[in-house]
Amino acid sequence: MGEWHDQVPRGCLRHDRGRHECGLATERYAAVQALLAEGKSLAAIGRTLRLDHSTVRRFARAASLDELLVKATGRLSVLDEHKPHLHARWLEGCHDIPQLHRELRERGFTGSVQCLRRYFRAFRPPRQPGRKQQPVSRPQPRPAPKPRRVIRWIMTHPQHIAAADAEELKEIRTACPHLDAAARHVHDFAEMLHHLRGDQLPDWMDRVLADDLPALHSLVSGLRRDFDAVTAGLSTPWSSGQVEGHVTRVKLIKRMTYGRANLDLLRQRVLLGP
């Protein structure tokens, strides 16, 4: 059995698991919704179907079966890099699987047409006797990255960001002009800070004010209030690091002598200590 398992392509095993999970999710969703329609509580449904309460709640709160099926089929496969194209063509009304397969072959896809048939079949609910067949659900687009991750991509030097993350950030900036402008200003400010070009600060602030970015406008207002100090900080290699270091040392000495010495001893240790 182990030798046979090693000879089977991983994509086939992964797809079999995906189909099994799709079928299981479809059956559970239908059962939970049917019992909910009868007025059963979540606890009663869990006892009847022998499911955990959190599982019953997930199937009960799902907006549609598609939401559950997308989660069950959202695995890595040879189709992943082509899914945005497939979803866009599907939403345009092209449901001809052979035609979609020909388009993917032109884009470098090496899989068979059956791979596409299996992928779209996962979104079709099973047939039930005496019940009208539901239309094929549209595949959902890939989920958007979290805002914190996008911020990290913007704050990372372009040479240090992964190629896949850089490509996704490029797509996001293309889709959102405001975010693209903000990322451009962040990059310019980082270059100015890294190369100590404080003389470029006035032009940078003018470019920020020319765009519709209220959050950065507030930043510019704060920079104008301390313009000379900010310009000096962007132009010279000096910083307040030594001062902050002495402040930390004084706080450490104060905590070490708290409750055991008076102010005179604290003064001596601060002035005469290393």
Helices and strands as residue ranges (DSSP letters): H 2-7, H 10-37, H 42-49, H 53-61, H 65-73, G 80-82, H 83-91, H 97-106, H 113-121, H 147-155, G 158-160, H 163-175, H 177-194, G 198-200, H 201-209, H 214-225, H 227-235, H 241-257, H 263-272
